[in-house]
Amino acid sequence: MTDSSVDLQLPETSEHLKALQDGRRVLAVKQARRSPFFREKLAHIDADRATDPEVWAEIPILDKEQLRALDADTFYNSFCIAGREEISEYWRSGGSTGRPLFYPRTAEDVRYGLLGFMRVLRLAGFTARDIAHMSLPLGIHPAGHLMARGGSDLGIGMVWAGGGNTLPSGAQLDLIRLFKPSVWIGMASYGIQLANLAKSEGYDLSASDVGRILCTAEPLSNSKREKLSALWNAEVRDCYGMTEMMMLGGEDAACDGFRFWSDFCYPEVLDVDTMQPVPEGEPGLLVVTSLTTNNATPFLRWNSGDIVTMRHMPEETSGFGVFPVIRHTHRTAGFVKVRGVNIGFTDLEDLMFAAPEVSDFRVEIVWQDNRDELDLHVEFAEGADEAAAIETLKATVQRVFGLLPRILTTARGDIAKSFEGSFKPVRVSDLRSIS
């Protein structure tokens, strides 16, 4: 099969897109009404008038707290609407509800799920001429196997390596040497981990045949993108999805946000206080409704927790210009309080990756001598003046966060090895409960 034989079902015009949205929004409400969870909540809604802005605004927003309140039996018997005989597979959530849920998916859900991934791969410019080393975890979490299956359906030569938690990084590097892929696909943190481990073994991935990288499953800041791109000497693209929905969109050549598959999932950007739509281009809360992968889990007006902007930026060259561009301004992320100071994980990661002297790092917060300590374990780049770099890092962290850290030097490659076997590298660890 060649990549040109697959119909990605792209809307031809904005009018075509709106017609698809309107019909599917009505059906989405009717699907949700089949769920005991939604039945009373939607009793006052005229489903046939769901596209009327005033009617749509009366649909209550679904948030993570409501799912947290459901035990597993209630979720499957009250929220979900597919019978056992209809279920094709289960997708594991990322745990945004406080514990992982396993979402049932019908064959129709899976079909659209695959289309979402194939669109991302096509938008990134991957073709049947590419060999792709795919390092996303395989198993009940859907990102890896859907990316691999979607790539295979497009004719891309997919190396189903899986994550470092199942195929050790050394074996991954051996496969990259063997197959000489033109594309690497995985989480950005793991790409940095692989490159640092390779460098410690005398293998420079920037000299490999990989020219393009596709990331997903974690926030990709500018500093992390630049670090990853430099380590591999490759162009980096990102894509964005939610297990509750599907793969929702990917970056085009501008890398200025995600082209959002708004024919498959309906996006709203709302004021966080009033829950009313914000003007185009203004930041607001992303609320999404599944229009196609709702045959088992009818997610209706789901609060993603992400703060984004949405703009309509038509272009005619790629075939994807009909879709709006969603840009994250602040993805909900973790933070830790140290001596009364809130330190955002993403902010700290940005600061560290932006430092050219830093090759890799991890962070530990410990309780020692009756006070909190912020310990930065740092691998410095080859040739760096470590003494000067340590003083610069201390001054920068103190200036940005108002807190003086302790810097502990680590041998090159040790941090990558410490992440080995992890589903996702954990760079920030709060160890105060065991200190």
C-alpha positions as CSV (number, residue, x, y, z in Angstrom):
1,M,0.0,0.0,0.0
2,T,1.3,3.5,-0.8
3,D,0.6,6.6,1.2
4,S,-1.5,8.1,-1.7
5,S,-4.1,5.3,-1.5
6,V,-5.4,6.3,1.9
7,D,-8.4,8.8,2.1
8,L,-7.8,11.0,5.1
9,Q,-11.4,12.4,4.8
10,L,-10.1,16.0,4.8
11,P,-13.0,18.6,4.4
12,E,-12.6,20.4,1.1
13,T,-13.8,23.9,2.3
14,S,-14.7,25.7,5.5
15,E,-18.4,25.3,4.5
16,H,-17.9,21.5,4.2
17,L,-16.2,21.5,7.6
18,K,-19.1,23.4,9.2
19,A,-21.6,21.1,7.7
20,L,-19.8,18.1,9.1
21,Q,-19.6,19.7,12.6
22,D,-23.2,20.7,12.7
23,G,-24.5,17.2,11.8
24,R,-22.1,15.5,14.2
25,R,-22.8,17.9,17.1
26,V,-26.5,17.0,16.9
27,L,-25.6,13.3,16.9
28,A,-23.1,13.8,19.8
29,V,-25.9,15.1,22.0
30,K,-28.1,12.2,21.0
31,Q,-25.3,9.7,21.7
32,A,-24.8,11.3,25.2
33,R,-28.5,11.0,26.0
34,R,-28.1,7.2,25.8
35,S,-25.8,7.4,28.8
36,P,-27.5,7.3,32.2
37,F,-24.9,9.7,33.4
38,F,-26.0,12.4,31.0
39,R,-29.7,11.6,30.7
40,E,-31.0,14.0,33.4
41,K,-28.3,16.6,32.6
42,L,-29.5,16.8,29.0
43,A,-33.3,16.4,29.6
44,H,-33.8,20.1,28.8
45,I,-31.7,20.2,25.7
46,D,-33.4,20.0,22.2
47,A,-30.8,17.9,20.4
48,D,-32.0,18.9,17.0
49,R,-31.2,22.6,17.9
50,A,-27.7,21.8,19.4
51,T,-25.9,24.0,16.9
52,D,-27.8,27.1,18.2
53,P,-25.2,28.8,20.4
54,E,-27.7,29.5,23.2
55,V,-28.8,25.8,23.3
56,W,-25.3,24.5,23.1
57,A,-24.2,26.8,26.0
58,E,-26.9,25.1,28.2
59,I,-25.1,21.8,28.0
60,P,-23.2,21.4,31.2
61,I,-19.4,21.1,31.0
62,L,-17.9,17.8,32.0
63,D,-14.8,18.0,34.1
64,K,-12.2,15.6,35.7
65,E,-13.8,16.0,39.1
66,Q,-17.0,14.4,37.9
67,L,-15.1,11.4,36.5
68,R,-13.1,11.1,39.7
69,A,-16.4,10.7,41.6
70,L,-17.3,7.6,39.6
71,D,-16.0,4.2,40.7
72,A,-15.1,1.7,37.9
73,D,-18.5,-0.1,37.9
74,T,-20.4,3.2,37.7
75,F,-18.2,4.5,34.9
76,Y,-18.7,1.4,32.7
77,N,-22.4,0.9,33.5
78,S,-23.6,4.6,33.8
79,F,-21.2,6.7,31.6
80,C,-20.3,4.3,28.8
81,I,-22.9,3.3,26.2
82,A,-21.4,0.4,24.2
83,G,-22.2,-3.2,24.9
84,R,-19.5,-5.8,25.4
85,E,-20.1,-7.2,22.0
86,E,-19.4,-3.8,20.4
87,I,-16.1,-3.2,22.1
88,S,-13.1,-3.6,19.8
89,E,-10.3,-2.5,22.3
90,Y,-9.6,-0.4,25.4
91,W,-7.4,2.7,25.6
92,R,-5.7,3.5,28.8
93,S,-6.0,7.1,30.0
94,G,-3.0,9.2,30.9
95,G,-4.3,9.4,34.5
96,S,-5.6,13.0,34.3
97,T,-8.5,11.9,36.4
98,G,-6.2,11.0,39.3
99,R,-6.2,7.3,38.4
100,P,-6.0,5.6,35.0
101,L,-9.2,4.7,33.3
102,F,-9.6,2.3,30.5
103,Y,-11.8,3.6,27.8
104,P,-13.7,1.1,25.6
105,R,-13.5,1.7,21.9
106,T,-15.7,0.3,19.1
107,A,-14.4,-0.5,15.7
108,E,-15.8,2.8,14.4
109,D,-13.9,4.7,17.2
110,V,-10.7,2.9,16.2
111,R,-11.2,3.7,12.6
112,Y,-11.4,7.4,13.3
113,G,-8.6,7.1,15.9
114,L,-6.3,5.8,13.2
115,L,-7.3,8.6,10.8
116,G,-6.3,11.1,13.4
117,F,-2.8,9.6,13.6
118,M,-2.5,9.2,9.9
119,R,-3.3,12.9,9.3
120,V,-0.6,13.9,11.8
121,L,2.0,11.7,9.9
122,R,0.9,13.1,6.5
123,L,1.0,16.7,7.8
124,A,4.5,16.1,9.1
125,G,5.5,15.1,5.6
126,F,6.2,11.4,6.1
127,T,5.8,9.2,3.1
128,A,6.3,5.6,2.0
129,R,9.9,6.5,1.3
130,D,10.5,6.9,5.1
131,I,11.7,4.4,7.7
132,A,10.4,5.5,11.1
133,H,11.8,4.2,14.4
134,M,8.8,4.4,16.8
135,S,9.7,4.7,20.5
136,L,6.3,5.4,21.9
137,P,5.3,2.9,24.5
138,L,3.3,0.0,23.1
139,G,0.5,-1.8,25.0
140,I,-2.9,-0.7,26.4
141,H,-2.0,3.0,26.1
142,P,-3.1,3.8,22.5
143,A,-0.5,6.3,21.3
144,G,2.2,3.8,20.3
145,H,0.2,1.2,18.6
146,L,-2.1,3.7,16.8
147,M,1.0,5.6,15.6
148,A,2.6,2.4,14.4
149,R,-0.6,1.1,12.7
150,G,-1.3,4.4,11.2
151,G,2.2,4.7,9.8
152,S,2.0,1.2,8.4
153,D,-1.3,2.0,6.7
154,L,0.4,5.0,5.0
155,G,3.1,2.8,3.7
156,I,5.8,4.1,6.1
157,G,8.3,1.5,7.1
158,M,7.6,1.4,10.9
159,V,10.1,0.0,13.4
160,W,7.8,-1.0,16.3
161,A,10.5,-0.5,18.9
162,G,8.2,0.7,21.7
163,G,9.3,2.6,24.8
164,G,12.5,2.2,26.8
165,N,10.4,0.6,29.5
166,T,10.0,-2.5,27.3
167,L,13.0,-2.3,24.9
168,P,16.2,-1.1,26.6
169,S,17.7,2.0,25.2
170,G,20.9,0.2,24.2
171,A,18.8,-2.1,22.0
172,Q,17.0,0.9,20.5
173,L,20.3,2.4,19.5
174,D,21.3,-0.9,17.9
175,L,18.2,-0.8,15.8
176,I,18.8,2.8,14.8
177,R,22.3,1.8,13.6
178,L,20.9,-1.3,11.8
179,F,17.9,0.2,10.0
180,K,19.2,3.8,9.5
181,P,15.7,5.4,9.9
182,S,14.9,8.8,8.4
183,V,12.4,9.5,11.2
184,W,12.3,9.1,14.9
185,I,8.9,9.2,16.8
186,G,8.6,9.4,20.6
187,M,8.3,11.5,23.6
188,A,10.8,14.5,23.6
189,S,12.2,13.6,27.0
190,Y,13.0,10.1,25.7
191,G,14.6,11.5,22.6
192,I,16.9,13.6,24.7
193,Q,17.6,10.6,27.0
194,L,18.5,8.4,24.0
195,A,20.8,11.0,22.5
196,N,22.7,11.6,25.8
197,L,23.0,7.8,26.3
198,A,24.3,7.4,22.8
199,K,26.8,10.2,23.2
200,S,28.2,8.6,26.4
201,E,28.8,5.4,24.3
202,G,30.6,7.3,21.6
203,Y,27.6,7.3,19.2
204,D,26.5,10.8,17.9
205,L,22.9,10.7,16.8
206,S,23.3,14.1,15.1
207,A,25.3,12.2,12.5
208,S,22.6,9.5,12.0
209,D,20.2,9.4,9.0
210,V,17.3,10.8,11.1
211,G,16.3,14.1,9.7
212,R,12.8,14.5,11.2
213,I,11.4,13.9,14.6
214,L,7.7,13.7,15.7
215,C,6.9,14.1,19.3
216,T,3.8,13.7,21.4
217,A,2.4,12.8,24.9
218,E,4.1,15.6,26.8
219,P,4.5,19.4,26.6
220,L,7.2,20.5,24.1
221,S,8.6,23.9,25.0
222,N,10.8,25.9,22.7
223,S,13.9,25.1,24.8
224,K,13.2,21.4,24.8
225,R,12.5,21.5,21.0
226,E,15.8,23.3,20.4
227,K,17.7,20.9,22.6
228,L,16.2,17.8,20.9
229,S,16.8,19.2,17.5
230,A,20.4,20.0,18.2
231,L,21.1,16.6,19.7
232,W,19.7,14.8,16.7
233,N,20.4,17.5,14.0
234,A,16.8,17.0,12.9
235,E,13.6,19.0,12.3
236,V,11.2,18.5,15.2
237,R,7.4,18.5,14.9
238,D,4.8,18.0,17.7
239,C,1.3,16.6,17.8
240,Y,-1.5,16.7,20.4
241,G,-4.1,14.3,21.6
242,M,-6.2,13.1,24.5
243,T,-7.1,9.5,25.3
244,E,-10.7,10.8,26.0
245,M,-10.9,11.8,22.4
246,M,-8.2,10.8,19.9
247,M,-5.2,12.3,18.2
248,L,-6.5,15.9,17.8
249,G,-3.9,17.6,15.6
250,G,-0.4,18.2,14.5
251,E,2.0,21.0,13.6
252,D,2.5,22.1,10.0
253,A,5.7,23.6,8.7
254,A,5.2,26.8,10.6
255,C,5.3,24.9,14.0
256,D,3.2,27.7,15.4
257,G,0.4,25.6,16.9
258,F,-1.6,22.5,16.0
259,R,-3.9,22.1,13.1
260,F,-6.9,20.8,15.0
261,W,-9.1,18.1,13.5
262,S,-12.3,20.0,14.2
263,D,-14.4,17.8,12.0
264,F,-13.6,14.9,14.4
265,C,-13.7,16.8,17.7
266,Y,-15.5,20.2,18.2
267,P,-13.3,22.7,20.0
268,E,-14.4,25.7,22.1
269,V,-12.1,28.3,23.8
270,L,-13.9,29.7,26.8
271,D,-13.2,32.3,29.5
272,V,-12.2,30.4,32.6
273,D,-14.5,32.5,34.8
274,T,-17.6,33.0,32.7
275,M,-17.3,29.9,30.5
276,Q,-18.3,32.1,27.6
277,P,-16.5,32.0,24.2
278,V,-13.4,34.4,24.0
279,P,-12.6,36.4,20.9
280,E,-10.5,34.7,18.3
281,G,-6.8,34.6,19.3
282,E,-7.4,35.3,23.0
283,P,-6.4,32.7,25.6
284,G,-9.0,30.6,27.2
285,L,-9.9,27.1,28.4
286,L,-10.1,24.4,25.7
287,V,-13.4,22.5,25.9
288,V,-13.8,19.7,23.4
289,T,-16.6,17.4,22.3
290,S,-16.0,14.1,20.6
291,L,-17.8,14.0,17.2
292,T,-16.5,10.6,15.9
293,T,-15.0,8.5,18.8
294,N,-18.1,8.8,20.9
295,N,-19.6,5.4,20.3
296,A,-18.6,4.0,23.7
297,T,-17.7,7.1,25.7
298,P,-19.8,10.1,24.9
299,F,-17.5,12.9,26.0
300,L,-19.6,16.0,25.6
301,R,-18.1,19.5,26.3
302,W,-15.1,18.0,28.1
303,N,-12.9,20.4,30.1
304,S,-9.4,19.6,29.0
305,G,-7.7,21.8,31.6
306,D,-5.5,23.3,28.8
307,I,-5.2,27.1,28.2
308,V,-5.0,27.8,24.5
309,T,-5.6,30.3,21.7
310,M,-7.5,29.4,18.6
311,R,-7.1,31.1,15.2
312,H,-8.3,30.4,11.7
313,M,-5.3,30.6,9.4
314,P,-6.3,29.3,5.9
315,E,-3.6,28.1,3.5
316,E,-4.0,26.0,0.4
317,T,-0.7,24.2,0.0
318,S,-1.0,21.3,2.4
319,G,-4.7,20.4,2.2
320,F,-5.0,21.0,6.0
321,G,-5.5,24.8,5.9
322,V,-9.2,24.4,6.5
323,F,-8.5,23.5,10.1
324,P,-8.1,26.0,12.9
325,V,-4.8,26.4,14.7
326,I,-4.8,25.7,18.4
327,R,-1.8,26.9,20.4
328,H,-1.0,26.1,24.0
329,T,-0.2,29.1,26.1
330,H,0.0,27.1,29.3
331,R,-0.6,23.4,29.5
332,T,-1.8,22.4,33.0
333,A,1.4,21.1,34.6
334,G,2.7,20.1,38.0
335,F,4.4,22.3,40.4
336,V,6.1,21.9,43.7
337,K,6.4,24.3,46.7
338,V,9.9,24.7,48.1
339,R,10.3,27.0,51.1
340,G,7.1,28.7,50.2
341,V,8.0,29.2,46.5
342,N,5.9,27.5,43.8
343,I,8.2,26.0,41.2
344,G,6.5,24.9,38.0
345,F,8.0,21.7,36.5
346,T,7.7,23.1,32.9
347,D,9.3,26.4,33.9
348,L,12.2,24.7,35.5
349,E,12.6,22.4,32.6
350,D,12.6,25.3,30.2
351,L,15.3,27.1,32.2
352,M,17.5,24.0,32.3
353,F,17.2,23.0,28.7
354,A,17.9,26.6,27.6
355,A,21.3,26.4,29.2
356,P,23.8,25.4,26.5
357,E,26.2,24.0,29.2
358,V,23.6,21.5,30.4
359,S,23.5,18.1,28.6
360,D,20.9,16.5,30.9
361,F,19.5,16.9,34.4
362,R,17.1,15.7,37.0
363,V,15.7,17.4,40.1
364,E,15.2,16.2,43.7
365,I,13.5,18.1,46.5
366,V,14.6,16.8,49.9
367,W,14.2,17.7,53.5
368,Q,17.7,18.1,55.1
369,D,18.9,19.9,58.2
370,N,15.4,21.1,59.0
371,R,14.7,22.8,55.7
372,D,13.7,22.1,52.1
373,E,16.5,21.8,49.5
374,L,16.3,22.0,45.7
375,D,18.9,19.7,44.3
376,L,19.8,19.9,40.6
377,H,21.7,16.9,39.4
378,V,23.4,18.1,36.2
379,E,25.4,16.5,33.4
380,F,27.4,19.2,31.7
381,A,28.2,19.2,28.1
382,E,31.6,18.1,26.9
383,G,34.1,21.0,27.1
384,A,31.9,23.1,29.4
385,D,33.6,25.1,32.2
386,E,31.7,23.3,35.0
387,A,32.7,25.7,37.8
388,A,31.5,28.7,35.9
389,A,28.4,26.9,34.7
390,I,27.5,25.9,38.2
391,E,27.6,29.5,39.4
392,T,25.6,30.7,36.4
393,L,22.9,28.1,37.0
394,K,22.7,29.0,40.7
395,A,22.3,32.7,39.9
396,T,19.8,32.0,37.1
397,V,17.5,29.8,39.2
398,Q,17.7,32.2,42.1
399,R,16.8,35.2,39.9
400,V,13.9,33.3,38.2
401,F,12.5,31.5,41.2
402,G,13.9,33.4,44.2
403,L,15.5,30.2,45.6
404,L,19.1,29.1,45.7
405,P,19.6,25.5,44.5
406,R,22.3,23.0,45.2
407,I,24.1,21.8,42.1
408,L,25.4,18.2,42.0
409,T,27.5,17.2,39.1
410,T,26.7,13.8,37.4
411,A,28.8,11.8,35.0
412,R,27.7,11.9,31.4
413,G,25.2,9.2,30.6
414,D,24.2,8.4,34.2
415,I,21.0,10.3,34.1
416,A,19.8,8.6,30.9
417,K,20.7,5.3,32.5
418,S,18.7,6.2,35.6
419,F,15.6,6.7,33.5
420,E,15.9,3.3,31.9
421,G,12.8,1.2,32.3
422,S,10.5,4.1,33.0
423,F,7.3,4.6,31.0
424,K,8.1,8.4,31.0
425,P,11.2,10.0,32.4
426,V,10.5,11.7,35.7
427,R,12.9,14.6,35.9
428,V,11.4,16.1,39.1
429,S,11.1,14.0,42.2
430,D,9.8,15.2,45.6
431,L,11.5,13.0,48.1
432,R,10.6,14.9,51.3
433,S,8.1,12.3,52.4
434,I,11.0,9.8,52.6
435,S,13.8,12.1,53.6
